Amino acid sequence: MDWRAWHDAYGIPDSWLARRLRAVRGRDLIDVLADHSRRDGVRARLVELDPGNTAPAREPARRAGLTRVEVVTGDASLADHYAQAARP
């Protein structure tokens, strides 16, 4: 499955993914945090297996100055990717 192509439907206003996005807003974590008053208190780790999806997420986080948002290329089902994030 080409997950990057699958995500392209988010950019089509009337697609089912765009409608889903409006409902859950999960994919825009970076956009929401960029302007949030408590942005510097948020620490996040985004884990995605496909580097075609993680690479484009890193740049917006960097541009927004979200230094506590990590984008990790890896299997989100593996607890190892979250264990480090749970440490202070």
N, C-alpha and C positions, 0 to 999 in steps of 0.2 A: 504494500500500500504506500502510495506517495502522500505522506502526511502534510508536506508543505503545500501541495496542490489542494489537498482537502481544506486546509486553513484559508486558502484564497477566497473561498465562498464568504468569509466574514466581510470582505470588501464589496460584496454585491448587496445593495440595500434591501432587496426583497427576498433574499435567500433565507432558508430556514436557519442557517448559522447566524446570520445578522439578526434575525428575530430572537434567537436564543441568546445572543450576546446582549441585546437590549434588556433581556430578562435577568440574566445572571451577572453580567459585567465582570466576570472572572478573568477574562483574557486581557482586559485593560488595566491590570494592577499597576503597571508602570505609569500609564496616563493618569489614573486616579491619584496616585501618590505624588506625582510631579507637582500638583497644585494644592495638596492637602496641608493644612496648618500643622499637623502632627507628623509630617513625613519623616523627620529626622529621628523619631522614636520607633519607627517601623523597621524591623529586620526581617527580610524575606529570602527564601531560597526557592527558585523556580527550577524544577527538574523536568527535563524532556529528553527523550531518547534520540530524536532526530536532530542532528546538528543543523539541518536546513531550517529548523524552527528556533533553535537556541541562538544561532548567530544573529538573526535580525532582532532579537530581544535585547541583546547586550548593548547595542548602540543607543537605543532610546533611554535605557537606564543610565548610561554614562552621560548622555546629553542633559538629562534631567538632574544630574548630580545626586542620584540615589546610590550613594556609596555603600549602603547596607543592604542592597538588593543584589543577590547573587543569581546568576543564570548558569545552571549546571547541565552539561550534556551527559545524560546517564539514564538508567532504568528507574523510573519513579516508583516502581514496586519494591525496590530494594531499600531496606531501612538504613543501610550504610550511608546513603546520600543525605539522610536527615540527622543522623547521630552527631555529626560535626556541628550542624546548625543549632542543636539543642544545648551545646556547651556555651557557657558565658564568654 
